[in-house]
Amino acid sequence: MVKMQKAIMDRVFVKEDAPKQGAFLIEVNNRTRSGIVESVGEQVKSVKVGDHVVFCDWAELDALDGLTAIREKYLLGVITDE
């Protein structure tokens, strides 16, 4: 049986990217991370499941199964190919 975690309220669950050497990413004193959105709460308006986001390192809360829980207001941006 597969268990799914569903984010609630203004929370976003993110599966963090593995650290990459030499990759250019928004960097604020090495306090940012990035990952793919796996679940969004019903109050989240700025991102959707599958978006690649950047968030503040200090704003995270641990969730289960390798996901990170973040409040929407601590997301810094969405990474796009454009």
VMD Tcl script that draws the C-alpha trace (Angstrom):
set ca {
  {0.00 0.00 0.00}
  {1.40 3.39 -1.04}
  {1.00 6.22 1.47}
  {0.56 9.78 0.23}
  {1.16 12.89 2.27}
  {-1.23 15.75 1.62}
  {-0.15 19.26 2.52}
  {-2.76 21.39 4.29}
  {-3.47 25.11 4.68}
  {-0.53 27.23 3.38}
  {2.02 24.38 3.41}
  {3.94 22.99 0.45}
  {5.69 19.60 0.50}
  {8.92 19.58 -1.51}
  {11.25 16.75 -2.49}
  {14.65 18.43 -2.28}
  {17.16 18.36 -5.11}
  {20.43 16.57 -4.51}
  {23.29 19.08 -4.03}
  {25.06 19.86 -7.31}
  {28.64 21.03 -7.67}
  {29.12 24.11 -9.83}
  {25.45 24.67 -10.66}
  {24.25 28.27 -10.76}
  {21.23 28.86 -8.58}
  {19.92 31.80 -6.62}
  {22.24 31.95 -3.65}
  {21.79 34.00 -0.50}
  {24.68 33.18 1.81}
  {24.20 29.46 1.05}
  {20.82 29.58 2.80}
  {18.66 28.52 -0.10}
  {17.59 25.11 -1.35}
  {15.52 23.87 -4.23}
  {13.24 20.99 -5.04}
  {10.11 19.72 -6.77}
  {6.66 20.43 -5.28}
  {4.96 17.13 -4.38}
  {1.82 18.43 -2.62}
  {0.17 21.81 -1.93}
  {-2.35 22.86 0.70}
  {-5.72 24.30 -0.22}
  {-4.60 27.90 0.55}
  {-1.52 27.78 -1.71}
  {-1.96 29.96 -4.81}
  {1.53 30.63 -6.21}
  {2.81 27.12 -7.04}
  {1.45 23.77 -8.18}
  {2.55 20.14 -7.97}
  {5.54 19.60 -10.27}
  {6.95 23.15 -10.00}
  {10.70 23.43 -9.31}
  {11.02 25.93 -6.44}
  {13.69 27.74 -4.43}
  {13.09 28.24 -0.69}
  {14.83 29.57 2.41}
  {16.94 26.99 4.23}
  {15.79 28.18 7.66}
  {12.07 28.01 6.77}
  {11.78 24.25 6.45}
  {10.07 21.71 8.65}
  {10.71 17.99 8.35}
  {7.95 15.86 6.92}
  {7.88 12.12 6.31}
  {9.42 10.06 3.51}
  {12.14 12.53 2.57}
  {9.80 15.48 1.96}
  {10.26 18.96 3.38}
  {7.29 21.02 4.57}
  {7.47 24.75 3.83}
  {5.01 27.61 4.26}
  {4.15 29.25 0.96}
  {5.41 32.66 2.13}
  {8.96 31.26 2.45}
  {9.18 30.19 -1.20}
  {11.55 32.49 -3.08}
  {10.66 31.59 -6.64}
  {9.95 29.03 -9.32}
  {12.78 27.77 -11.55}
  {11.84 27.70 -15.23}
  {13.60 26.75 -18.47}
  {12.91 30.16 -20.02}
}
mol new
graphics top color blue
foreach p $ca { graphics top sphere $p radius 0.5 }
foreach p [lrange $ca 0 end-1] q [lrange $ca 1 end] { graphics top cylinder $p $q radius 0.2 }
display resetview
